[in-house]
Structure formats: C-alpha cells, structure tokens
Amino acid sequence: MIFDAHTHPPRLSEPAVDSDGRDYAPMLARMDACGIDRALLLGAVGISQTPTAEQIRLVNDHTLAGLRAWPDRFSGLCYLNPALDRAFVHEEMDRCIGSGRMVGVKLWVAVNARDPRHDVILRRCAELDCMLLYHAWHKTVQRTPHESDPTDIAVLARRHPDVRMVMAHMMGGGVRGVSDVAACPNVWIDISGSAPTAGVLEYALATIGAQRIVYGSDWPVRDFATQLGKLDGAGIHGPDRDAITWGNLRTLMGSRRPC
Amino acid sequence: MLIDINTHAGRWPFLQSGPTEPAALEDELRAAGITRAMVSAIESVLAPHPSIEEQRLHPRLSDFFSHAPLISPMLFDWRDRLRQARDEFGATTIRLLPSYHRYEADGDEAAALVEAAAELNLHVAVLVRIEDERAHYPLMAVPAPTEAALLKLADRLAPRPLILLNAYRWELPAFADRPHVCFDLPYLESEHPFASITAIVPPSRLLFASHAPLMYPIAQRRKLDHGELSDADRAAVAAGNAIRLGLVSG
C-alpha cells in the first residue's frame, strides 16, 4: 500500500467553494495511474502565505469536501495560521479534528515555528492526540519572511515532545536538516518536494532510520511517480519501504488512522 | 533504448550524491535501464581550467559514455579544446556553463565559441544550472543565465539545435517559438509532467536525462514511464530525439 503523506488539491491556490468533491477527480486519476492508494490532503494552502480566518475556513471546507466524497482515498489535515485569534484556532481545530473528520494540523509559512503562538495549537494537538505536519526548508534564496527551517522545527519539537510531527521536504532541508532533528524522536521527515536529489535519503536512513521517514510527494507541485522514484533510487525495499510508504504514517495518525 | 543526455562523473562538493566514478555511475545508469549516456566532469565546473578535468576524465570512460566536455570561452586555448573535444574525445556535443564560468550567454565570448563549434559540427548544450538555487551553498549563490541571454544565444545558433539542460518548467514558454531549442527532463516536474510540458513544447523537443549522480536516474525513468505519452512520443523522448539530432549514434 502507498499512502502519500503530503498532497494538495489540483488547484493549489484556489479552493473550490461549495465543492462536492468532484474537482478532486484529476488527482484521483493520477493517483490511480501511479499506484497511490491513499493521500493525506493538506489543503489549497496556496491561497495565502498569511491566511485570514475566512481563507482558513475556505481551505478546510474544501478539504472536508474531498474527505466526504472520497473517504476511502483521502485523509486530511486542518490548515491553520498561528497568527490568528486563539479562539478561532481552537474553534477550527475542534471543527475539523475534534469532530473526527481530520487527523491533524498543517502549518506552512505564516509564522516561524519558534514563535510561542504555536503553543496553543500544539497543546491542543496533544489533547486531541493528533499529528502535525510542518513545512521547513534550508534556503539560500527565495526564503519567505517567516519561513521555518529544520532548526526551527527542532526547537518546536523539543518544546512539545508529546506531539508527533512531520517535518516536510527532506531534500529541501538536506543532510543538515536531517541532522537538525535527528535527536527529536517526535519528528518524522517526509521526502516530498524538490527534485529527486540523491544522497539525502540515504543519509536519513543511516541517521534516523526508516521508521522516522514517510513518503510524500507534494502533488500537484511535484509528480507522484518521480517522488516515489526517490525510494527506488535509494534502494529501499521490503519492510523499510512498507514503513515509509504507509506504516509510519499510520503511526503518526495514531487513533485517527483509517481502518 | 534509453539515452541519458545529462550525466556527470566526479563528486559535486555540496551534495552527498550518487556514484562518482565512471564505472559505478555506469552501473547505476544501466540499472535504471539506460543504454547510453552523455557525460562531462563535474569537477570542471569549479576547476580553474575546466578542460584539464575533462582530459583527466576521458581515458576512464567506457564505450557506454559519449563524452560531452564542458568548455569555457574564457580560456585562452578554448579553440584547441573544441578541436580536442571532436578529434580526441569523439564528442558530438560540448557543454557550456555561463553562470559558473563567468561569462554572459549572450556575450561575444559565447558567440565566438558557438560559431566555432558549428564550424566543427559540434552541438551545443547549455547547463542552465547545476542545482536548485534554493540549495546553493550560501557563499556560492550562482544565478542562472537570464532567459533573454539564452534566447539571444539560441538565435545566434539557429537553425542548429541548442540543448538547454536543467531548465525549469516555467522557463520553457520563453522558448516556445524557437523550435530548434530542446530541453532535458531533470527539473521538469509537475502534477502531470508531460501533460503540462507538452502544452508548451512538443515531445520532439524533449530529451531524457537524469542529471546523475546529483539526482536518481531511476526517478527520472519513473517520470518517463508514468508520463502517459504515446508509444511513439515515449520512444522519441527516450532516445529517438537524441539520435535524430545527432547527439549520439543509434
């Protein structure tokens, strides 16, 4: 089985309003063509790097539509902006996660991971026993103002050791990024995004082990088949591959994992 | 048949990368189903005299490889190196790297070199980049040549082909109406790679490549295999276009 831990809807920046889920059909067709059984939807986050409450609701409503229409193909994360009002954040987490409809939280670039405004979200993640997936990248150029790098994720992870979190974009963080979070047992790393750059995955296998790596593609920014090819390129087969392609994500999802 | 037009021998110092020695690189490429590969010395990117590294590489190459040496027009002996490429290395193609070798793609030096290459019946490929700029070593942020500069170079070469290696998908539209400009695959990726690429340029202008050992060749193979191209288009991208252009023999 292949459960892609990092996907977005076909129109990354334009969540369909009042969707019945049928706009996910091109994504499902591509999943079928590439052998992807299930996908974790992270939402049309491209709507804004610093989303308002209204934009957050739009994104999450669209994700919920996908989950309703295709419950056997999708799970979903609740997109949040830690800069928003604490009451709204709590309300949205309860609406999406507390209700049992989503399995965790997605955070992007609105606020840096070190910012204490994350604490209300992560405390609630611990209470709800849900996972967190956080964008991170070591960038020389094109870094957005508050974008987190793996050292920021390490700081957050140590502040909340009881929250299971995925640091996204292994190749974006590079070997340095793997090293940054190696000593944080509550941090997994997804292999999504970036070109199929050789060497980092091998380093991660040797440093943190297959049990803390998850397959993700960052579709539609990237291609399912090419991103899966990273596992082939690193020579990952058998139990390690099963762990990476579905087993570890189920661990992350905890009691919220699909049957 | 699967021809890889973009591989490198040697170690790129800023990445862990795959196999660095030609023999091991060949093994990895063959394991991915690749039957022939064009190669240059990765050390020639940063070496004070790039052609010396190409000269060191050549005796270590098996017949699996077609040597496509990196040549800089900033070298005093670049004309000799062009002749060496054709006569000693048996090259059909030379590679240019304006960004790291510090000349303008639309400048006089590049113009003189491509003109001389044409006289020697050598094709020209430009490495637009070695790495994603976001991953550049902080003290070595090397911007890629501008689209305008590459367009000017392309127009100088026309109608002879210009191969752009490691272009991004969003760089393709600028060259859509230059039918002699072709692209390789390593940095062309999206939700449905070939559907989005062939909306801009036809399959006849696409060339399979891996950018090994910096990238996994098998991942690029997967991109091609799941690209939902027709059999004819797949065969063209896989090898036919490279043969038709004369980059390698069939």
Interface residues (C-beta under 8 A of the other chain):
Chain A: P10 P26 M27 R30 A33 C34 W137 H138 K139 T140 V141 Q142 G172 G174 V175 S194 A195 P196 T197 A198 G199 V200 E202 Y203 W219 P220 V221 R222 D223 F224 A225 T226 Q227 L228 G229 K230 D232 G233 A234
Chain B: L15 Q16 S17 G18 D132 E133 R134 A135 H136 Y137 P138 A141 P186 Y187 E189 S190 E191 H192 P193 H211 A212 P213 L214 M215 Y216 P217 I218 A219 Q220 R221 R222 K223 D225 H226 E228
